[in-house]
Amino acid sequence: MVFINIPYVVENKRISKESVQKALSALAISEDEKAEAYEAIYNLKPRGVAFGENLQGARELESALLKLNIPFRQSEESEY
């Protein structure tokens, strides 16, 4: 299982919600995964996105998070 952990940092609040939505909408991942990622970015409680065995989807999300300067960690299960 692949899990992308997205901790909350104050800087996340400063990122335009429109730019996050645009970046996530361009990804070839499920709508549920996009919604989980969006919620994780802006939620005060750290969260993440489970990808099962979908390594390509996890890599796409990681790439988008890097472009948006949002911290993340990949693990086999949720760290939170």
Summary of the structure (lengths in Angstrom):
residues: 80
radius of gyration: 11.2
end to end distance: 15.4
largest distance: 31.9
contacts: 224
relative contact order: 0.33
helix: 48%
strand: 18%
